[in-house]
Amino acid sequence: MQRALTLKEHAALVDRMSTAQGVDLETKMMEGLLSPGRLGDAVLACTACTNPGDCAHWLDNHAPGAPAPDYCRNIDLFADLKAGRRA
């Protein structure tokens, strides 16, 4: 059960961070720029982060469009998607 909760928590963080970066993950999937497997990889990368509490705090205190924190494990993914590149 704990694993499922961890995955849900990090899936929400990935979604919130992508939105903060101006990236709509659902749209990118429909455009063929993001596969379901790559999105799953992003969530798994997020679970390895040692700063999930800091990330949630950052998201609560930064306006959309602010550069993602350096410790974000998906910073390159969001940059590629925002630029219209396949991730």
C-alpha positions, 0 to 999 in steps of 0.5 A: 500500500505504501508503494501505491501512495508513494507513486500517487504522491510523486505522480501529483508532483510531476503533474504539478511541476509540469504545469508550473513549467507550462507543460500540459502532459496530456496534450503532449501525449496526444501530440505524440511527444510523450509516451505513457512509458516515458511519463511512467519513467518520469514518475519513477525518477521523481520517487528517487528524489530526496527532496519531495517535501521541498518540491511541494513547498517550492510548488506552493510558493512559486508562480507558474513559469518560474524555472524548476529547481535544480534538484528536479529529476525531470527538468530536462523532460519538461524543457524538451516538452516545452520546446516541442521536442519528443521526450 
